[in-house]
Structures are given as C-alpha cells and as structure tokens.
Amino acid sequence: MNSLKKILEKRILNFGPMSISDFMIESNQNPNFGYYNTSFPFGKKGDFITAPEVSQMFGELIGLWIVDCWQKMGEPKKFNIIELGPGTGILILDALRAINLNQKCKKACNKIYLLEISNKLKKIQKKNLLKKNFNFFNKIEWVNTIEKIEDSPFVLIANEFFDALPVQQIELTQKGWRERLINFNNKKKFYFTLSNHRTLLEKFLPNLLEENIKIGEIYEVPVQMIVLLNEIFKKISKIKSFILIIDYIKKETYGSTIKSIKNQKILNPLKHPGLSDMSVNVDFNIIKRISKNFNLKQHGPKTQRNFLIKLGILERAKILNKNAKLKERKNMNSSLDFLINENKMGKIFQAISLSNCNVKNPDGF
C-alpha cells in the first residue's frame, strides 16, 4: 500500500479533515514519500514534459531574453540570474549557452541562484550541469529560500514553478464562504468536505460587488504563491530587475483547477498522493494585483506561442534545420509544433514579465 496514503489516513483519523494545501504539500514535498523526492517526473519517460525538455530552443531563447533584460537594466557590472524550480537543470544549461555568446553579459553575471527544495532534483541538476563542464558552474549556488539571495540587480525565471505550489479553496454556501477540506471515509477513499466555520481566506477574494456568484462556486487561494511573490517583489522594488513567469494560466476566476498527472494523463487528484504530481493552474490576475502594490510594470500576459515567435523561435528552427539530417529535422519540427501549437503548449501556457525598469517592453512582449 502507498506509505504516504497511510500517513495521511492516520492524520485525518486523529485530527480531523485536513486543508487542501497541507494535502498538496505532503503529496509533492514529503521528505520520505513526496512525489518530488521519490520520482523522476520530467521528459518523455516521466509523468510530464516541460518546455526545456521538448527542445533546446526554449532555453536558448530564454538566455537571449536574459541578455536583453540585462541591457535594458543599463548593463550593470554585476547582476544575478535566479531560477525557481530548475527541474533537471536543462533550461538554465541551454540559457547559459546562449548567454555565453555575449562576453560582456557573461562577465557581468555574478551568481546563478537555483531555488530548489527537493534533494533528489538537486542531485540531478548538479549531475547535468557538471557533466557539461561549462565555465558557469562555479557561479551556481543552490538555495531553498529567497532570503538567501543577495540584493543585486537580477533576472528571475519561473517556468512551470507556481503551478506546483499548494492552494487552499473556499466554496460559497448558503451560510457564506467555507473552506474546502479533505476527509477520509470507511471505503478507504479521500474526499472533499466543507468546514463548518467562517474562514479568514475570504479576505483574499477579489472585488465581488459586480459579480453574480452562485452557491457552489469555488475560489482558489494560492497563499504560498502570494507570500513568495511579496518576498520577490520586495527585492525587485529596491533594484532594477526583471521577472519572467511562464505557466498554465487559469482562465476563469472561479472553479477548482487541482489536478494530478501520472504517465502524462490527468487523474483524480486525491487518488495517488505521493505517486503523482499535484498541481493547479495559475491565476495571473493575482500576480498582477500584487505587483501593483509595488508599482511594478507589467508586460503581458502573452501566450507561449506568441512569446516564443516574437523571440525568434521560427528563425532559430530554420538555422538548426539547415545542417540537420532528415530524422533530426522531423524531431525539430515536432518539438517546435509542441511548443507553439495552440492545441498543445502554445495557448494554455502564458508568459508575463514584471519589472521596475522604465522600458516599454522587454523582448517577446
């Protein structure tokens, strides 16, 4: 039997229903049985495929985007690159290869911070980055909190990071808003239930005055994302810097987006805790609302398709195809299609950039 399931069963039987946030944290991050500490999720053989795993072009274009931001920051003599949730390290590896073409930017790059809490993924990242033996390795520092990053100009990348952070949910009932919780029944199954009491999570609701909300509507509160964004935005408000977030976008204000992915299929999110990836869609409106509190400039959101095309992915694909063999060209075109086709990653993933620099738009926006 699933060991984490046993642990969560006992917790609920002893202490009552648990929050969705706690369930997600245990499922994804439990030190002994959490998904990211026991599984290898990425790539064609994993449970899901991220854009850097699809094609080197993705990371290369992010690298060129970083160079453009550094130039728009006024080419500071020292700046840092930050990546949240670096996966296998492939994105930063491809990005640094592109940055390497600009010697001035390469020299100015002081440190590369990789924020990662999974020890298993850290080992994979170190192995991949060391294997290439490239001259940026001595600048890389792994951290598990934003506080450990020094205050210098920076460019921060978060690709498919915020969707993995836990959320809480509230549901509108006849008695008002109540938190959704997870309980366990005598059929050995987890199920959603409601708290009997009012919840402080109501304060996170958007302005409801003009909205006709029906009984049963669900609102997701990404508390951990909100806390983290406030920490990052405090840092950026002091220094000229740029942030790029690319993630699944939440289209509607209301509704549950919690899902569980295993073998590239979407499953019941409560069925396999610790054995599948639990995630949500990201509410970009919350990101924009918080950024306004820090007077940051917003660029986008833009679909991943439009963002990558504007960055030059079609031109890059042509260059790579020139000297490629037939099989390589087929793989290249298939990867390109996967990244920009609106029925694949092109539309459901969107990009937003935030900065305190007085520029019209960074590249891609």
BADO-689866 format. One record per residue (C-alpha): residue number from 1; residue in three letters; chain; x, y, z. Coordinates in Angstrom, 1 decimal. Layout:
// BADO-689866
R,NUM,ala,A,X,Y,Z $
...
//
This chain:
// BADO-689866
R,1,met,A,0.0,0.0,0.0 $
R,2,asn,A,1.0,3.6,-0.6 $
R,3,ser,A,3.0,4.6,2.5 $
R,4,leu,A,2.1,8.3,2.3 $
R,5,lys,A,-1.6,7.4,1.9 $
R,6,lys,A,-1.3,5.5,5.3 $
R,7,ile,A,0.3,8.6,6.9 $
R,8,leu,A,-2.5,10.9,5.7 $
R,9,glu,A,-5.2,8.5,6.7 $
R,10,lys,A,-3.9,8.4,10.3 $
R,11,arg,A,-3.5,12.1,10.4 $
R,12,ile,A,-7.2,12.7,9.3 $
R,13,leu,A,-8.5,10.0,11.7 $
R,14,asn,A,-6.6,11.5,14.6 $
R,15,phe,A,-7.0,15.2,13.9 $
R,16,gly,A,-9.9,15.5,11.5 $
R,17,pro,A,-10.2,16.8,7.9 $
R,18,met,A,-7.0,18.5,6.5 $
R,19,ser,A,-6.6,21.5,4.3 $
R,20,ile,A,-6.1,21.0,0.5 $
R,21,ser,A,-2.8,23.0,0.9 $
R,22,asp,A,-1.4,20.5,3.5 $
R,23,phe,A,-2.5,17.5,1.4 $
R,24,met,A,-0.7,19.0,-1.6 $
R,25,ile,A,2.5,19.8,0.4 $
R,26,glu,A,2.6,16.2,1.7 $
R,27,ser,A,1.9,14.7,-1.7 $
R,28,asn,A,4.5,16.7,-3.5 $
R,29,gln,A,7.1,17.5,-0.8 $
R,30,asn,A,7.0,14.9,2.0 $
R,31,pro,A,10.8,14.3,2.7 $
R,32,asn,A,10.4,10.5,2.6 $
R,33,phe,A,7.4,9.8,0.3 $
R,34,gly,A,6.6,13.1,-1.5 $
R,35,tyr,A,6.5,12.9,-5.3 $
R,36,tyr,A,9.4,15.3,-6.0 $
R,37,asn,A,11.6,13.4,-3.5 $
R,38,thr,A,10.9,9.9,-4.9 $
R,39,ser,A,10.1,10.2,-8.6 $
R,40,phe,A,11.7,11.4,-11.8 $
R,41,pro,A,8.8,13.4,-13.3 $
R,42,phe,A,10.3,15.1,-16.4 $
R,43,gly,A,10.7,14.1,-20.0 $
R,44,lys,A,9.2,11.5,-22.4 $
R,45,lys,A,9.8,8.7,-19.9 $
R,46,gly,A,8.5,10.7,-17.0 $
R,47,asp,A,5.0,11.8,-16.0 $
R,48,phe,A,5.0,15.1,-17.8 $
R,49,ile,A,7.1,17.1,-20.3 $
R,50,thr,A,8.2,20.7,-19.6 $
R,51,ala,A,9.2,23.1,-22.4 $
R,52,pro,A,13.0,22.9,-21.8 $
R,53,glu,A,12.8,19.1,-22.2 $
R,54,val,A,10.9,19.5,-25.5 $
R,55,ser,A,13.6,21.5,-27.3 $
R,56,gln,A,16.9,23.3,-26.7 $
R,57,met,A,15.4,26.3,-28.5 $
R,58,phe,A,13.3,27.1,-25.5 $
R,59,gly,A,16.2,27.6,-23.1 $
R,60,glu,A,18.3,29.3,-25.7 $
R,61,leu,A,15.6,31.9,-26.3 $
R,62,ile,A,15.3,32.4,-22.5 $
R,63,gly,A,19.0,33.0,-22.4 $
R,64,leu,A,18.8,35.7,-25.1 $
R,65,trp,A,15.8,37.2,-23.2 $
R,66,ile,A,18.1,37.5,-20.1 $
R,67,val,A,20.7,39.3,-22.2 $
R,68,asp,A,18.1,41.7,-23.5 $
R,69,cys,A,16.9,42.4,-19.9 $
R,70,trp,A,20.4,43.0,-18.7 $
R,71,gln,A,20.9,45.5,-21.5 $
R,72,lys,A,17.6,47.2,-20.6 $
R,73,met,A,18.7,47.4,-16.9 $
R,74,gly,A,21.6,49.6,-18.1 $
R,75,glu,A,24.2,46.8,-18.3 $
R,76,pro,A,25.1,46.7,-14.6 $
R,77,lys,A,28.6,45.5,-14.0 $
R,78,lys,A,27.2,42.8,-11.7 $
R,79,phe,A,23.9,41.0,-11.8 $
R,80,asn,A,22.4,37.7,-10.8 $
R,81,ile,A,20.3,35.1,-12.6 $
R,82,ile,A,17.7,33.3,-10.5 $
R,83,glu,A,15.6,30.3,-11.5 $
R,84,leu,A,12.8,29.0,-9.4 $
R,85,gly,A,12.3,25.2,-9.6 $
R,86,pro,A,15.0,24.4,-12.1 $
R,87,gly,A,13.7,20.9,-12.9 $
R,88,thr,A,16.6,18.8,-14.4 $
R,89,gly,A,18.7,21.9,-14.9 $
R,90,ile,A,18.2,21.8,-18.7 $
R,91,leu,A,16.6,25.2,-19.0 $
R,92,ile,A,19.5,27.1,-17.3 $
R,93,leu,A,22.0,25.0,-19.1 $
R,94,asp,A,20.6,26.0,-22.5 $
R,95,ala,A,20.1,29.6,-21.4 $
R,96,leu,A,23.7,29.9,-20.3 $
R,97,arg,A,25.0,28.5,-23.6 $
R,98,ala,A,23.2,31.4,-25.3 $
R,99,ile,A,24.4,34.0,-22.7 $
R,100,asn,A,28.0,32.7,-23.4 $
R,101,leu,A,27.8,34.3,-26.8 $
R,102,asn,A,27.7,37.8,-25.2 $
R,103,gln,A,31.1,38.1,-23.4 $
R,104,lys,A,30.2,41.3,-21.7 $
R,105,cys,A,27.0,39.9,-20.2 $
R,106,lys,A,28.7,36.7,-19.3 $
R,107,lys,A,31.4,38.6,-17.4 $
R,108,ala,A,28.7,40.7,-15.6 $
R,109,cys,A,26.9,37.5,-14.5 $
R,110,asn,A,27.9,37.3,-10.8 $
R,111,lys,A,25.9,34.4,-9.4 $
R,112,ile,A,23.3,32.0,-10.7 $
R,113,tyr,A,20.8,31.1,-7.9 $
R,114,leu,A,18.8,27.9,-8.3 $
R,115,leu,A,15.9,27.7,-5.8 $
R,116,glu,A,15.2,24.0,-5.2 $
R,117,ile,A,13.9,22.2,-2.1 $
R,118,ser,A,14.0,18.6,-3.5 $
R,119,asn,A,17.3,16.9,-2.7 $
R,120,lys,A,16.7,14.3,-5.4 $
R,121,leu,A,16.2,17.1,-8.1 $
R,122,lys,A,19.3,18.9,-6.8 $
R,123,lys,A,21.4,15.9,-7.4 $
R,124,ile,A,20.0,15.6,-11.0 $
R,125,gln,A,20.7,19.3,-11.6 $
R,126,lys,A,24.2,19.1,-10.3 $
R,127,lys,A,24.9,16.0,-12.4 $
R,128,asn,A,23.6,17.6,-15.6 $
R,129,leu,A,25.4,20.9,-15.1 $
R,130,leu,A,28.7,19.3,-14.0 $
R,131,lys,A,28.6,16.8,-17.0 $
R,132,lys,A,28.7,19.7,-19.4 $
R,133,asn,A,31.7,21.1,-17.5 $
R,134,phe,A,30.9,24.6,-18.6 $
R,135,asn,A,32.6,27.7,-17.1 $
R,136,phe,A,29.5,29.0,-15.3 $
R,137,phe,A,29.4,26.1,-12.8 $
R,138,asn,A,31.4,27.9,-10.1 $
R,139,lys,A,28.9,30.7,-10.2 $
R,140,ile,A,25.9,28.5,-9.4 $
R,141,glu,A,24.5,28.4,-5.8 $
R,142,trp,A,21.6,26.3,-4.7 $
R,143,val,A,19.2,27.9,-2.2 $
R,144,asn,A,15.9,26.9,-0.6 $
R,145,thr,A,14.6,30.4,0.3 $
R,146,ile,A,14.5,33.8,-1.4 $
R,147,glu,A,16.1,35.3,1.7 $
R,148,lys,A,19.4,33.6,0.9 $
R,149,ile,A,19.8,35.5,-2.4 $
R,150,glu,A,21.9,38.7,-2.1 $
R,151,asp,A,20.5,42.1,-3.1 $
R,152,ser,A,21.8,42.8,-6.5 $
R,153,pro,A,20.2,43.5,-9.9 $
R,154,phe,A,18.7,40.2,-11.1 $
R,155,val,A,16.8,38.5,-13.8 $
R,156,leu,A,14.4,35.8,-12.4 $
R,157,ile,A,12.9,32.9,-14.4 $
R,158,ala,A,10.0,30.8,-13.1 $
R,159,asn,A,8.9,28.3,-15.7 $
R,160,glu,A,6.2,25.9,-14.5 $
R,161,phe,A,7.0,26.7,-10.9 $
R,162,phe,A,4.0,28.4,-9.4 $
R,163,asp,A,1.6,25.7,-10.6 $
R,164,ala,A,3.3,23.2,-8.2 $
R,165,leu,A,2.7,25.4,-5.1 $
R,166,pro,A,-0.2,24.4,-2.9 $
R,167,val,A,-3.5,26.2,-2.8 $
R,168,gln,A,-6.5,26.4,-0.4 $
R,169,gln,A,-10.0,26.6,-1.6 $
R,170,ile,A,-13.2,28.2,-0.4 $
R,171,glu,A,-16.7,27.4,-1.6 $
R,172,leu,A,-19.8,29.7,-1.4 $
R,173,thr,A,-22.6,28.0,0.6 $
R,174,gln,A,-26.0,29.2,1.9 $
R,175,lys,A,-24.2,30.1,5.2 $
R,176,gly,A,-21.4,32.0,3.4 $
R,177,trp,A,-17.9,31.1,2.3 $
R,178,arg,A,-16.4,27.9,3.8 $
R,179,glu,A,-13.0,26.3,3.4 $
R,180,arg,A,-12.9,23.0,1.4 $
R,181,leu,A,-11.1,20.3,3.2 $
R,182,ile,A,-10.1,16.7,2.6 $
R,183,asn,A,-11.5,13.9,4.7 $
R,184,phe,A,-11.3,10.1,4.7 $
R,185,asn,A,-14.1,7.6,4.7 $
R,186,asn,A,-14.6,3.9,5.7 $
R,187,lys,A,-14.3,3.0,2.0 $
R,188,lys,A,-10.6,3.9,2.2 $
R,189,lys,A,-11.1,6.9,0.0 $
R,190,phe,A,-10.2,10.6,0.4 $
R,191,tyr,A,-13.0,13.1,-0.4 $
R,192,phe,A,-13.7,16.8,-0.3 $
R,193,thr,A,-15.8,18.2,2.5 $
R,194,leu,A,-16.5,21.7,3.9 $
R,195,ser,A,-15.6,23.4,7.2 $
R,196,asn,A,-18.5,24.4,9.4 $
R,197,his,A,-16.9,27.7,10.3 $
R,198,arg,A,-16.2,31.0,8.5 $
R,199,thr,A,-12.7,31.4,7.2 $
R,200,leu,A,-10.1,34.2,7.1 $
R,201,leu,A,-9.4,33.1,3.5 $
R,202,glu,A,-12.4,35.3,2.5 $
R,203,lys,A,-10.1,38.3,2.7 $
R,204,phe,A,-8.3,37.1,-0.5 $
R,205,leu,A,-11.5,37.2,-2.6 $
R,206,pro,A,-11.4,39.7,-5.5 $
R,207,asn,A,-13.9,42.6,-5.6 $
R,208,leu,A,-17.3,40.8,-5.7 $
R,209,leu,A,-19.6,43.8,-5.9 $
R,210,glu,A,-20.4,43.5,-9.6 $
R,211,glu,A,-20.2,39.7,-9.8 $
R,212,asn,A,-23.2,37.3,-9.7 $
R,213,ile,A,-21.7,34.4,-7.8 $
R,214,lys,A,-23.7,31.2,-7.4 $
R,215,ile,A,-23.9,28.8,-4.5 $
R,216,gly,A,-21.3,26.1,-5.0 $
R,217,glu,A,-18.7,28.4,-6.7 $
R,218,ile,A,-15.1,27.6,-5.7 $
R,219,tyr,A,-12.3,30.2,-5.3 $
R,220,glu,A,-8.6,29.1,-5.1 $
R,221,val,A,-6.3,30.9,-2.7 $
R,222,pro,A,-2.6,30.3,-3.5 $
R,223,val,A,-1.3,31.5,-0.1 $
R,224,gln,A,2.2,30.2,-0.7 $
R,225,met,A,2.4,31.9,-4.1 $
R,226,ile,A,1.2,35.2,-2.6 $
R,227,val,A,3.8,35.1,0.2 $
R,228,leu,A,6.6,34.2,-2.2 $
R,229,leu,A,5.6,36.9,-4.7 $
R,230,asn,A,5.6,39.5,-1.9 $
R,231,glu,A,9.2,38.5,-1.0 $
R,232,ile,A,10.4,38.6,-4.6 $
R,233,phe,A,8.6,41.9,-5.3 $
R,234,lys,A,10.1,43.5,-2.2 $
R,235,lys,A,13.5,42.5,-3.5 $
R,236,ile,A,12.8,43.8,-7.0 $
R,237,ser,A,11.4,47.1,-5.7 $
R,238,lys,A,14.9,48.1,-4.5 $
R,239,ile,A,16.9,47.3,-7.6 $
R,240,lys,A,16.4,47.4,-11.4 $
R,241,ser,A,15.5,43.9,-12.2 $
R,242,phe,A,13.2,41.7,-14.4 $
R,243,ile,A,11.0,38.7,-13.7 $
R,244,leu,A,9.6,36.2,-16.2 $
R,245,ile,A,6.8,33.8,-15.3 $
R,246,ile,A,5.6,31.1,-17.7 $
R,247,asp,A,2.9,28.7,-16.5 $
R,248,tyr,A,-0.5,27.1,-17.0 $
R,249,ile,A,-3.0,30.0,-17.0 $
R,250,lys,A,-6.2,29.9,-15.0 $
R,251,lys,A,-8.9,31.2,-17.4 $
R,252,glu,A,-11.8,31.7,-15.0 $
R,253,thr,A,-11.8,33.5,-11.7 $
R,254,tyr,A,-13.8,30.7,-10.0 $
R,255,gly,A,-13.5,26.9,-10.2 $
R,256,ser,A,-11.2,24.2,-9.0 $
R,257,thr,A,-8.1,23.5,-11.1 $
R,258,ile,A,-6.4,20.9,-8.9 $
R,259,lys,A,-5.2,18.0,-11.0 $
R,260,ser,A,-2.9,15.1,-10.7 $
R,261,ile,A,-0.7,13.9,-13.5 $
R,262,lys,A,0.8,10.4,-13.9 $
R,263,asn,A,2.2,8.9,-17.1 $
R,264,gln,A,1.2,12.1,-18.9 $
R,265,lys,A,-2.5,11.5,-18.0 $
R,266,ile,A,-4.7,13.6,-15.7 $
R,267,leu,A,-6.1,11.6,-12.8 $
R,268,asn,A,-8.2,12.1,-9.7 $
R,269,pro,A,-6.1,14.4,-7.6 $
R,270,leu,A,-6.9,12.6,-4.3 $
R,271,lys,A,-6.3,9.0,-5.6 $
R,272,his,A,-2.4,8.7,-5.6 $
R,273,pro,A,-0.8,11.0,-3.0 $
R,274,gly,A,2.9,11.0,-3.4 $
R,275,leu,A,2.8,8.9,-6.6 $
R,276,ser,A,1.6,11.6,-9.0 $
R,277,asp,A,2.2,15.3,-9.5 $
R,278,met,A,-0.4,17.5,-7.9 $
R,279,ser,A,-0.7,21.0,-9.5 $
R,280,val,A,-3.0,23.8,-10.3 $
R,281,asn,A,-3.5,26.5,-13.0 $
R,282,val,A,-2.0,29.9,-12.1 $
R,283,asp,A,-4.2,33.0,-11.6 $
R,284,phe,A,-2.2,35.7,-13.4 $
R,285,asn,A,-4.7,38.3,-12.2 $
R,286,ile,A,-3.4,37.7,-8.6 $
R,287,ile,A,0.2,38.2,-9.8 $
R,288,lys,A,-0.8,41.5,-11.5 $
R,289,arg,A,-2.8,42.7,-8.4 $
R,290,ile,A,0.2,42.1,-6.1 $
R,291,ser,A,2.7,43.7,-8.5 $
R,292,lys,A,0.6,46.9,-8.4 $
R,293,asn,A,1.3,47.2,-4.7 $
R,294,phe,A,5.0,47.5,-5.5 $
R,295,asn,A,4.5,49.8,-8.6 $
R,296,leu,A,5.9,47.3,-10.9 $
R,297,lys,A,5.5,47.5,-14.7 $
R,298,gln,A,3.5,44.6,-16.2 $
R,299,his,A,4.2,43.1,-19.6 $
R,300,gly,A,1.7,40.6,-20.9 $
R,301,pro,A,0.4,38.0,-20.3 $
R,302,lys,A,1.1,36.6,-23.7 $
R,303,thr,A,0.5,33.1,-25.0 $
R,304,gln,A,3.7,31.0,-25.1 $
R,305,arg,A,3.2,30.7,-28.8 $
R,306,asn,A,3.3,34.5,-29.4 $
R,307,phe,A,6.0,35.0,-26.9 $
R,308,leu,A,8.4,32.4,-28.5 $
R,309,ile,A,7.6,33.5,-32.0 $
R,310,lys,A,8.4,37.1,-31.1 $
R,311,leu,A,11.6,36.0,-29.5 $
R,312,gly,A,12.6,34.3,-32.9 $
R,313,ile,A,11.9,30.6,-32.4 $
R,314,leu,A,10.9,30.2,-36.1 $
R,315,glu,A,14.2,31.7,-37.3 $
R,316,arg,A,16.1,29.6,-34.8 $
R,317,ala,A,14.4,26.4,-36.0 $
R,318,lys,A,15.4,27.3,-39.6 $
R,319,ile,A,19.0,27.7,-38.6 $
R,320,leu,A,19.1,24.3,-36.8 $
R,321,asn,A,17.3,22.6,-39.6 $
R,322,lys,A,19.8,23.7,-42.2 $
R,323,asn,A,22.5,21.2,-41.4 $
R,324,ala,A,20.2,18.6,-39.8 $
R,325,lys,A,19.6,15.1,-41.1 $
R,326,leu,A,16.0,14.1,-42.1 $
R,327,lys,A,15.3,12.4,-38.7 $
R,328,glu,A,16.6,15.4,-36.8 $
R,329,arg,A,14.5,17.8,-38.9 $
R,330,lys,A,11.4,15.7,-38.1 $
R,331,asn,A,12.2,15.8,-34.4 $
R,332,met,A,12.9,19.5,-34.6 $
R,333,asn,A,9.6,20.3,-36.3 $
R,334,ser,A,7.7,18.1,-33.9 $
R,335,ser,A,9.3,19.9,-31.0 $
R,336,leu,A,8.5,23.3,-32.5 $
R,337,asp,A,4.9,22.3,-33.0 $
R,338,phe,A,4.6,21.0,-29.4 $
R,339,leu,A,5.9,24.4,-28.0 $
R,340,ile,A,3.8,26.7,-30.2 $
R,341,asn,A,0.7,24.8,-31.4 $
R,342,glu,A,-2.3,26.3,-29.6 $
R,343,asn,A,-3.8,22.8,-29.1 $
R,344,lys,A,-0.6,21.7,-27.3 $
R,345,met,A,1.6,24.1,-25.2 $
R,346,gly,A,1.1,27.2,-27.2 $
R,347,lys,A,-2.1,28.6,-25.6 $
R,348,ile,A,-2.6,27.0,-22.2 $
R,349,phe,A,0.9,28.3,-21.2 $
R,350,gln,A,1.3,32.0,-21.0 $
R,351,ala,A,4.1,34.4,-20.1 $
R,352,ile,A,4.1,37.5,-18.0 $
R,353,ser,A,7.0,39.8,-17.2 $
R,354,leu,A,7.3,42.3,-14.3 $
R,355,ser,A,10.0,44.9,-13.8 $
R,356,asn,A,10.8,48.2,-12.2 $
R,357,cys,A,12.7,49.4,-15.3 $
R,358,asn,A,11.5,52.3,-17.3 $
R,359,val,A,11.2,50.4,-20.6 $
R,360,lys,A,8.2,49.9,-23.0 $
R,361,asn,A,8.5,46.2,-23.4 $
R,362,pro,A,11.2,43.5,-23.0 $
R,363,asp,A,11.7,41.2,-25.9 $
R,364,gly,A,8.8,38.9,-26.6 $
R,365,phe,A,6.1,41.3,-25.3 $
//
